[in-house]
Amino acid sequence: MARNIYDDILKDVRVKLTEMFNNNFREQGFFGQKWVATKTSKVNKRGKGSILIVTY
């Protein structure tokens, strides 16, 4: 059975969006614009660390 071109396009889009999503978390921002912390954590008070915390 031949693959549908739309399936290939959706797969490529899914891979690219996943990469972009993960990159935003690594950079702690959204496309170059940094996220602002909503509250100060103990780590951030010292000027180190991340506003994002892995919870899984």
Buried (B, 14 or more C-beta within 10 A) or exposed (E): EEEEEEEEEEEEEEEEEEEEEEEBEEEEBEEEEEEEEEEEEEEEEEEEEEBEEEEE
